[in-house]
Amino acid sequence: MTGREETATTTGPADPDTSALEADLREGFFTDPPTVPPRWFYDEKGSLLFDDITRLDEYYPTRREAEILRARAEPIVGSSTTIVELGAGTCTKTRVLLDVMAGGADADSRSEARYVPVDISVEVLLDAARSLGEEYPGLEIEPVIADLTALDPPLPGEPGQRLVLFLGGTVGNFGEAQRTGFLRMMREVMAPGDRLVVGFDLVKDPARLVSAYDDAAGVTAEFNLNMLDVIARTVECTGLDRRDFRHEAVWNAGESRIEMWLRAVRDVRIDFPTLGRTRTLAAGEGIRTEIARKFHGDALIDELAGHGFSREALWADEGGDFGLALVVVD
Ligand SMILES: C[S@@+](CC[C@H](N)C(=O)[O-])C[C@H]1O[C@@H](n2cnc3c(N)ncnc32)[C@H](O)[C@@H]1O
């Protein structure tokens, strides 16, 4: 798996983030509605804000998923010798699995156990990897800065001995076609016997869903608005000002998803000279910054089966809020 090697982000024309964001804007910002992929939430500030979100009363997914991981850590780790985690962030929840890898029943048989967290959020990933290196001296910790939607084979580790984690409900941030493309790619980069764990949020009372994405303290609002700062700093533009927008989270029942929007509070005109494009928004029009798809029971594991992954286990937390699918490559 290849990734970028740099240890700090830079901006300016030579910055790969600039060309990647320009490409994303070309693709989605001049359509109706304008959209920006959620990866642009996660500069260092955005990643730290997301970490704050995971501790909010309203944001149940992290606690519920951690509950499942704690209860099922042994069968999840099994005899894997490499854990690859996609979109690992601060790697907080993963520690219960690393505890098993480093000290569980099969630990002695894993002479070369390693953990490969993958993320685009450079500082947060490298900080987490440094801490884990100190906490787990017996594990190889190999952070990779890469886009999880475009992984190059081979994945690190012995074919058939890998466990790939995709936690946090991040799978819900893909549109339907993107999710299909992602699962297809995962099947290509994984080998028979490799296992995949996907955490996914379950459909529930819309009021609870909305408050999970629109908390009383306004942390999610700040997380959403921060994306505008990332854009303004990463690509050349004029007229983009966070004070012209407000955060909004809505439940789209037809698509079974929460949508996060940045809604213009006045008429806005944003010029992008390097793109040769202008985007206008009338007051009340919005930019869609995230979708968070919510699934019913077996839907995701059935979809995984259609991509060559056989079901090993499907768990939910006690309250039935969040699901975890464990599948193996046929
Ligand atoms: C919703 S957070 C989940 C973090 C963590 N896995 C958890 O469960 O709490 C999404 C994570 O994926 C990362 N991410 C988002 N888009 C990405 C992409 N295209 N490539 C790599 N990492 C990405 C973000 O930086 C962030 O750490």
The ligand as a Gaussian input file, in Angstrom:
#p B3LYP/6-31G(d) Opt

LIG

0 1
 C      -15.787000       9.596000      11.214000
 S      -14.064000       9.662000      11.521000
 C      -13.834000       8.088000      12.307000
 C      -12.561000       7.994000      13.113000
 C      -12.375000       6.681000      13.853000
 N      -12.242000       5.575000      12.911000
 C      -13.544000       6.426000      14.763000
 O      -14.213000       5.420000      14.570000
 O      -13.758000       7.220000      15.687000
 C      -13.410000       9.424000       9.910000
 C      -11.896000       9.266000       9.853000
 O      -11.545000       8.931000       8.520000
 C      -10.548000       9.810000       8.036000
 N      -10.818000       9.983000       6.615000
 C      -11.896000      10.594000       6.049000
 N      -11.830000      10.503000       4.715000
 C      -10.674000       9.827000       4.435000
 C      -10.064000       9.414000       3.223000
 N      -10.616000       9.666000       2.034000
 N       -8.898000       8.737000       3.304000
 C       -8.321000       8.467000       4.511000
 N       -8.866000       8.829000       5.689000
 C      -10.034000       9.497000       5.651000
 C      -10.673000      11.073000       8.842000
 O       -9.467000      11.801000       8.903000
 C      -11.119000      10.512000      10.202000
 O      -10.007000      10.188000      10.994000

